[in-house]
Amino acid sequence: MSSDTPPSLVLITPDLPGLHPGAAAGHAMLCLARRLAAEGAAIDLLVPRSPAGGGNATRLWAALRACGIRLHVLPGPDGADAMLGWRAVQWLKGRPAPDLLVVSDARGIAAPMLTLREVGMGLDGIPIALLVTGPHGWAGEAGGMASPAALLRRHGEDAALAGADALLFAHPALSDWWNRTHPDDARPNRSLPGLGSGVGAPGPARLRLARGPATEAEALALARHLLQLPPGPPALRLPLPPADRPPGPDPLAALLTALRGAGPALELMTEDEGWALDPRGFAEGDTVLLPGGDAVTAPLSLDALAAGVPVLPVGPGADQGVDQGAAVDPPGPWRAQIASLLALRAPPPPVFEMPDPPPLVSVCMSHFDRPALLAQAIQSIRDQSWPAVELVLVDDASPSAATREFLDGQEADFAARGWRIIRNSREEWQAAGRNRAARASRGAFILIMDDDNLAMPHEIEAMVRALLITGAEAVGAYQQLFRGEHDARAGDEPARVEFFPTGGPAGLGTVWNVYGDVNVMFRREVFEGLGGYTEEAGIGCEDYEIGAAMARAGMRLLILPETLYHYRFSSVNMARGMSNERLYLSHMRPLRPALEGQGAAAARLLRFAHGMEHARQQQFGWSYWAGRPEARPLPDYDIHHPGAPGEGFHREVAAALLAAGDAQGALRLAMPLSRAAPHDWALARLVADCAAELPGDAALRAHVLETADRLGTDLAGRVRARLFRAGREADLALWPQADAP
């Protein structure tokens, strides 16, 4: 570079070749780091988790150092995606600000960084660009169900895509897809071609098919491409169609029929059904053919492009030209690329002006008979940096003389500060106590706090600033865990952060707590508009329920990616003292907002999915289920047993989907199971019931009739009976009645 001071860039990726199992995101980021370093940029490459699978960080560190790249591998196991983003944020603190942050789109690890900058808590003025390698919308939606973990990952990745200052695409096809599907996005975006580091040893020119064609349309599109090749094309290795392909004509037969008497030599691969194209085998002269965009072809195309191997879409609707070099731009002038990257600008830092007078914050706390811990919590509120605070404490009829004596001793100080102590004459439980405290409070903002947690001195100030800057309806934060009865603020224990809520998405919030702890600050009008907490004695999770209600109402619960309070693992813990039944009932509370306004079938499906997830948590001893004896779920869940996800789980969900009116969704789950177990009568009947609801699917009808012949049973009669009961006589003609013997 011409400047005496080289530009400083920090590149962050959740995985890296040589440290972790291969992934397109890490490969593309490593290639980008090498390109930028070769042009003289100062590159710090950050990986926020420990090596896995025997990766050798020392050897890789030395190799990258020789290329001018400083590798930083943070200790700690893999875990929540937001955890990796939080680790990266902690590493960036106290370091000189780089000219640019380039963060991988994989796993949404940029989301906490963007939130931190949005509220003015760090990274001010630093532009954040996203290196896009495999957004889920581009790869296509896989059939079947998305797991809770996959939904959470998608939420983080979408937040990163929406919030980044610029988008850098790993190859032109991604850039074209984004501009086509997001025409109103005015942010800078560009493709960075030539991210490969070369290919393997030269070999014969080959056509490499990413996977076998899954449908007749894909097969015919591939045939059209092959028929346009010039004379003497290379041989094509042809894998079998995927085992989970949708019902319909055999794509392999369609391809062979279309190519009869023409086209290249075909090497039919019929032995290894588990075959997958290995990017480590790419060689000079290869061309990768993509029959469609999905979870198999998307990462494979990135590997090919990063290695400099041309990629050519040949699926339905793709351009069928044979200019194999058109899919990949030649390596560009990287000096110009660096200049364009350094021209990126971050949005201006948020402006915060202290209101005059500062708004009053009401800390609302319910307490029951643990005065020593309460004393620590009260002191943490006295030590707050925010100048306008009141504490409204509701004692929920604590029986001990020690508590009464402690509260008597606090009355004078509370009165002098304008704080209040309210004493219940009978126990009402914590939700009722928190609501009563909120009704008695005066502040514009309401912070709910447990009586055994400890607020860090800047907690209230940080939360008020975040609400005023962003306009969010409520704000929570990460928590620093500790165990014991001592005051954690006075010690120097290492930070222990294990819970990383995200504030959404609403759908996932029905089965996982993505909203955080009770320690949330609300705008008063929001808390009152929601009606406060629902009040039920003997069970918990009212904080989880109100978070779910906010999400369903389209409100924003902003989670600050900073630890703002100490969360105590106490010997006296309400949830751990509950019976299994009470814990199940507690976890059903956040399902209520999702059930409002639903029909009976949809409500049954929601209860089923919720119950299966919590039964699975119980079986594996997660969260509060740890160490508990296994017990049957409540009948309200509409599930039969708490098995782990697998074949039985998919059967039950398919049946529930069908009952809820989603025959197509049920078929996506039931058909692969039926193909794998062709003599299973129960699955055959389930598929036949789906066919009754999908009268226009001729391929499915043929499959049912073929299965009936194989099993020697009258599945057509079963379908006819279902149609007759539903009053759909017009569809009966599609299912001829079996001949009488």
N, C-alpha and C positions, 0 to 999 in steps of 0.2 A: 504494500500500500504506500501511497505517496506521503501520507502524514507520518510525523515522527511517533505519534501515539497510535498504535493500531486500535481499531474498533474492538470493543469488548462485547461478546455475545455469550449468554448462558443458554444452553440447550438442555431441556429436561425431558426425559423419557422414562416410562415405567419399566422397561425391559431393554436389554442390550444383548446382541449376539456375543457369545463367549461367556456371558454371565447367567443367562436365562435361556430356556427353550425358545427356539427361533420364532419371531413374530415380525410381521411386516413393519410395524411402527418403529421398533428398535432398529431394524435394518435401515430404514429410510433415514432416521435421525443420525445414525452413525455415518452414513454416506454423506449427508449434509454437513456434518462436522468436518469430515475430511476435505470436502470441497472448499468450505470457508477457510479452514486453516491453511490450505495450500495457497490461498491468496493473501495470507498474512494477517488474518483476523485472529484476535486473542479469544480462544474458545475454551469455555468451561462446560464440560458435559456431565450432567448430574443424573444419577440413577438413585431414586429414594427408597431402595430396599436392598437387602443383602443378596449376594449371589445364590443361585439355586441350581440344582442338578450338577454339582461338581464344578461350577464355573470358577475360573482362576482369575481373580481380580488383579493380582499382582502382575501376572504375565500380560494381561490386557492393558493395565496401566502403563507398563513400560512400552508396549507397542504404540499406544496412542501418544505417549509423551514424545516418542521419536517423530511423530507426525505433527507436533505442536499443539496437541489437545490435552488439557488437564482433566483427568477423569476423577470424579468424586462419587463414591458408592457409600450411601448412608447405611449404617447398621440398622437392623430391624427386619422382622419377617414380613412377608407379603400379608396383606390384610385388606381392609376397606379401601376403596379407591380414594375417598376423601382423606384417609390417613396418609396416603402417599403424597397428596397435594399439601397437607399440613406439614409433613416432614420437610418438603421442599421450601415452604414458607419459612420455617424455623432456620433452615440453612441460609436462606437469603438475607435474614436479618443481620445487621451489623457488618455486612460486607459492602464494599464499594458498589454503587449502583451500576449495572451494565447498561450499555447503549440499547440493548434489545434482549427480550426474553423470547425464545422460541420453544413452545411446549407442544408435546405430542397430543393429538386429539384422543389417543387411546385411553380409556378408563376415566376420562373427564378430570384428570388431575389438575387442569388449569382452573377449574371452577372455584376452589377456595382462594386462589390468588386473585381472581377477578373480583370476588366479593370483598376481599380485604382492601383492594384499591378503591372499589366503589364507595366504601364508607370512610376512606381517608385514614385507615389504620396501617398503611404500609404500601410500598411499591409505587408511590406517587411519581408521576412523570415517566415511568418506564413503560414503553410500548410492549404489548404482549401479542405475539403472533402465534397462530396455531398451525402446526404441520399436520395436514389432513391426509390420513392414509386409508381409512376404512369406516366412514360414517355408516350407521346401520341402514339409513334410507337408501344409500347407494348400493349396498350389498344385497338388498332385498330382504324381505321378511321370511324367515324359515317357517315351515309348517309346524303345527302343534302349538304347545303352550310356551310362553316365555316364563322363566323362573323368576322368583322375586329378586334374586341377585342380578339377573340380566336386566330387569326393569330399572333397578337402582342405577346400574351402570349406564343405561341409556339416558336416564335423567341427567346424570352428571355430564355425559358427553354432549347432550343437547345444550346444556347450560354453557359449556365451554364454547361450542360453536356459535351460540347466540351472542356471547359477550366479548369475544376476542376482537382486538383492534384490526387485525388483518388475517386473511386465510392464505396459507401457502400449501398448494396441492402437490402431492408426490408425483403426479403425472397428469398430462393434459386431459385424459378422459374424466378424471375427477373434477377438474375445473369446468369442463363443458357441462357435466351433470349439474354442478352447483349453479352455474349461471342460468341453466335452463329451468331449474326447479325453484330458484330464488331470484327472479328477475328484478325485484325491488331492493335487493341488498346492495347498498352503495359503498360498502367498505372495500378497501383495497384487497384484491385477491390476484394471485398469479400462480402459475404452475412452475415448478422448479425441475426441469427435465435433467436427465443425465445424472441421477443420484447413484448410479451403479459404480462399483469399484472394479469393473472388468468382469469377464466371464471365465469359465474354466478352460481347459485345454481345447484347442480347435477340434471339431469333429465334423462328421458329415451333416449336410443340411437336413433338418428334420422338421416335420410338422408335429407339434405336441398338443394334443387335445386335453384341456384342463380336466374334463370329466366326460363320461358318456352322455349323449343327449337324453334328456328326461322326458320329453314329449315329442309327439309327431311333428309339431311345428318347429321345434329345435332341430330335429333330424333333417327336415326338408330344407331349412335355412342353411345348415351345414352342407348338404348336398349341392345346393345352388352355388355356394362358394367353391367347393371342390371342382365342380364342372367348369368353372371359369379359369382354373389354373392353366398356365401355359403347358405345352407338351413336356413330358418327362418330369413330372413333379416328384418330390420325395415321398417315400412311403409314410402312411399315417398309421400310428398305433391307435387302435380303436377300442377303448374300454367298454365294458357292458354298461347299459343304462343303470342309474342309481336304484338301489333296492327299494327306496321309499318314494319312487316316482308316483305321480298321481295316476288314477285310473284312466284308461284310454288305449288307443291302438299302440302296438309295440313299436317304439321309435327305431329300434335296430332294424326291424323288418322294413319299415318305411325308408330308412336310409339306403339299405341294400337294394331295394326296388328302384329307387330314384337313380342310383349309380350304375345300374345294370348295363354292362357293355362299355363303360367309360370311367373316367376318373382315375385317381392314383391307385397304386397298389395298397391294399388294406391288410394290416396285420391284426387279426381279430384276437383280442385278449379275453379268453373265456375261462381261465383257470382261477385267477386270483381275484375274487370278488371284492377284496378289501384294498385293491390297488389305488394308489393316489400318486399324482404327479409330484415328484420330489424336486424342488428348486435347486437342490445341491447338484443335480445332474445336468443342469443347463449347460450347453456348449455353444461355441460360436457357430452361427448359421441356423440356430433353432428359431422357430416362430411358434408362439403359443396361441392357440385358437380358443376363444371363450364362447361356449355355446349359450351363455346367459350370465346375468349378474346375480350371484347368490353368496351364501356364507362359505362355499368351497372355492369359487372362482375369484372372489374379490381379493382375499389375501394373496392368492397364488399369482394374480396378475401384478400385484405390487412387487412381489419377490422377483418376478421376471423383469419388470421394468427397472428395478433397482440394479439388476445384474446386466442391464443393457440388452436384454433379449426382447425383440419386437413382440407386441401383443396385438392381436387382431380380433375384435368382436365379430362373431359369425352367427349370433342368435337371431331370432325373429325380429325384424325391424332394423337390424344393423346394416350399415353400409356394406354392400357386398363387393366393393372394389378390391383388387388384389395388390394394391400398393402397400406392401408390408412395412415399408418404412414410414408410412404416414401416421401410424399410431403413436410413435415416439419422436419427439423433437430431438434434434442433435444437441449435444451438450452446449449450453449457451456461454456467453462471455461472463464468467463468474465475478470479475471485477464490477461489471455493471450490475450483476445480481446483488452484490454486497451493497453497492451504492443505493440501489432501490430499497433494500431492507433497512438501511440506516435512515432513509428518508421517512420511514413510518413514524407516526407521532401518537402518543398516548392522549386520551382526553384530558382536559384540564383537571387538576385536583378538585375535589368537592369543596365548596365554600361553606364554612360553618361559622355563623355569627351567634354569639351567646344571646339568647333572648333576654330582654329586660322588662320585667323580672324573669329569672329563670323559672321554667315550669316546675311545679311541685310533683315529686314522685312519691307515691304511696306504696310502701312495702307492706304486703299483706301476708301474715304468717299465722298458721294454726299450730297449736302446741298441745302435747299430751304428756305430762309427767316425766320429763327428763330435763330438769332445771340446769344441770351442769353443762349440757350441750347447748341449751337455749341461751345461756349466758354468753357463750362464744359467738353464737349467731348474732345476738343483739350488738355485741361489741363490734362485729364486722360492719354493721350498718352505721354505728357511730363514727367509724373511721372512713366513711366514704368521701371522695373528693367533690362530689356534686353538692352544691350549696343548699338545695331545697329538697329535703327529704323528711317524710314522716313515716313512722312505723305504727301499724295497727296490729296488735297482737290479740288473738282470740285463744284463751285457754279453754280446752274442751273438757271441762269438769275433771281436771286432774285430781286424783284421790289423795295424794301424799301430802303430809304436812310440810315436807321439804319444798315442794313446789309452791304451796301457799305462802310460805315464809319468803321464798325468793321473789315472788311476784309482789308481795307487800313492800319489799325493799326496793323495788324498781319504780313504784308509783310516783315518788317525788321527782325523780329524774325525767320520767316520761311526761309528767305534767309541765315541767319547766321547758321541755322541747316541743310541746304541743302534740305529743304522741299519745296513743290510747292503749289501755289494756281492757279487754272485754272478757268477762268470766261467764262461761255457760253454766247453768245449773244442772244440766244433764248432758251426757256425751252424745254428740251429733255426728261425729266423724269429720275427717279433714276437709272434704269437699264443701260441706255446709259451713265449716269454720272459715274457710277461705272466702266463700261468698259473703258471709256476714262481715268479715273484715273489709272487703271491697265496698260493701254498701255503706259502711261507716267512714270510709276514707274520703279525702277531699282532692286528691291529686289529679292532674291531667293524664298522668301515666300510672299504671298499676303494675307493680312487680310482685309476682307470687314467689314465695321463698319457703323452703322447708326449714323447720326449726333446728335441724342438726347440720345444715350446710353453712359454708362460710363464704361471704362475698369478698372478692378481692377489692382493694381500695378504689379502683377505677371502674368497677363493673357498671354502676348506675350511669356514670358519665358516658361511658362507651355506648351503652344501649340507647340513651337519650339522643346522642349525636347520630347514631345509625338511623333511628326513627325519623329524626328531623331531616336528615340528608336524603334518605331514600323514599320517604313517604309510605314505607311498609306499615302494615296494620299491627304487627307484633314482631318482637325480636328475641331470639334465644342465643345460646353460645355453647362452645365446647366446655367440658368440665374436667377438672383435674382431680383424679381419684385418690383417696387415702383411706387407710383402715385404722381404727382406734378411737379413743375418747379424747385425744389431745387436740390442741389448737394447731392445725396444720400451717397456719400463716406464720407461726413463730419458728418453724423448722426449716431445714434446708434439704428436704427430701427431693430426689429427682422426680421430675414431672412424669406422672402416669396418666396418659390420655388414651382411652380405649373406645369411647363412644363418639361416633361422628355422624350426627343427624344431618339431614339435608333440607328439611322443610317440605319435602314432597318426593315423588309425585302422589297425587291423591289416591290413585288406584292401588299403589303399593301400600299406602297407609292403612288399608283395611287389614293387612296381615302382618306388617312390620312397623315398628315404631320408628318412623323417619323424622319425628317432630322434636324429639329430645325430652328433657326432664321437665318438671313442673316450673323450673326457674326461667320464666318467660315474662317479658315486659309487654303489656298491652296498652294501646290507646284506650282511654276510659270508654269512649263511645263504642269501641269494638267489643270490649269485654261485656258491657251491658247489653249491646245488641245481640250477642250470642246467648244471653241469658245466664252468663257465668257458667259454672260447672253443674252438671247434673248431680243430684244429691242422692246417694244410696249408701246406707250404712253397711259396713262389713266388707266392702269390696273397694278396689282401687282403680287405677288407670283413667281417672277423670281428666288428667292432663293430656293423656294420649287421645282421649275422645274429643277434647276441645280443639286440639290440633287438626284432627281429621275433619271436624266441622268447618274450620277455617279453610282448609284446602278445598272441600266440596263447594264452599261459597265463593271460591276464586280469590280469596284473600292471600296475601303474602306473609308467611312466617319466615322472616329473614334469620338465618343462622350465621352468627359471626364465627369465622374460623380461628378463634382465639379462646384460650381458657380464661374465663372471667370469674369462676367460683370454684371452691373446693367441695367435692361431693364425697360424703362420708359413707363408707361401708360400716354401718353400726351394728352392734350386737343386738340392738332392738330394731328390727326391720319388719314393717307391716306385711310386705309381700311374702317374705320368707316364713312368716308365721301363719300364712293362710293354708287352708286345706286345698286339695286339688280342685274341688268343685268351685270354691270361692275364687281361685285363681283363674279358672276357665271363665267364670262369669265376669271377672274384671277385664279379661282380654276381649270379651264380646262387646264391651262398651264402645270402642272405636269403630265397630262395624255398624253401629246405629245410623250415623250420618249417611252411609252408603245405602242403607236399606230404605231410607225415606223416599216415598213415591214410587217404589218398585212394585211390579206385579209379583204374584205368588211364585211363579217359576223362576224369575230372575233372583228373587230374594232367597229361594232355596239354593240356587247355584252359588250365590255370594256366601251364604252360611257354610256351604260345603267346602268351598275353597279356603275360607278362613279356618274352619275346623281342621282340615287336613294339614294346613301349615302348622297350627299350634300342636296338633297331635305329633307331627314330625319333630317339633322342637322338644316336646316332652320325651319322645323316644330317645333322642340324642342328648338330652340333658343340657339344652342350651338355656342361657339366661336364668330366669328364676326357677326353671324346671330342674336345674342341676341338683343331683342327689335325692330327687323325689322318687318314690315308688311309682311304677307305671300304672296308670288307671285308664279305664275306658272314658272317652270324651262324653260330653253331655249329649243327650238325645237331640237337643236343639240344633246341633251341628249337621244333622242329616248325613252322617258318615257311619260306616260300619266298624271300622277298626283303624288304629293309628299307624298304619304301615308307612314305610319310607316310600318316596316317589319311585315308581317303577311300573311294571306291567299292570299290576293290580290297581295302582293309583290311576293310571291312564284309562283303564276300563271304567272305573267309577266316575271319573270326570267326564268321559265321553257320554256315559248314561245321563249324568246331570246336565250336560250341555243339550242333549236331545230333549230332555224334559223341559229345559228352559226355552226351547224353540230354536236352538242353533244346530240344525242338522248338519250343516257344512262343517262347523267346528268339531262336532262329534265324529264325523266321518274322517277328518284329518287325523284324529287319534286312533280310531278303531280300524281303519283300513290297513295300516302297517302291521298292527297286531294280528289281524286276520290273515294277511299274507304269510306272516311268520308261523302261524298255527292254523293251517288250512283245514284241519279236522276238528276245530274247536266249535262246537254247536252254539255255545252262548255268544261267541263273537260273530258267528254267521247270522244269528238272529238280530244282533245289534246293528250290523251293517244293513240287513234287510229293512229294519225299521227306519234307518237313515234314508234308504232308497225310496221308501214310501213318501218321504217329505221332499224328495228331489226328483220329481217325475220327469224332468227334461234331460236327465243324465242317462243317455243310452248306454254308455260304457259301464256305468255302475249297475244298470239293470242286467246287462249281459253277465257281469261278474256274479251277481246274486243267483241268476239262473244256473250258471256253471257250478257254483258252490252247491246249489240244491241237488244237481245231478250227482256230484261227487259224494255228498253225504246221504243221498237217498231220502231226502225230506222235501216237503212241499213249502219252500220259503215263499213262493209266489202266492200261495193261499194265505200265508201270514200277512203279506203285504196287502192283499185284497181285503182281508178282514179289517186291517187298520184303516184303509181308505174308506170302507163302508161305514165304520163307526164314526169317521170324521165327516161323513156326508159328501164325499168327493167321488161321486159316481162317474164323473167324466174321465177320471184317471184310471178307472178299472179296466178300460180297453187295452191299456199298456201292459197289463199283467194277465195273460190268458189263463183261464181256469184249467187245471190239470185234467187230463182225460180220466174217466172212471175206469177202474180195473175191469 
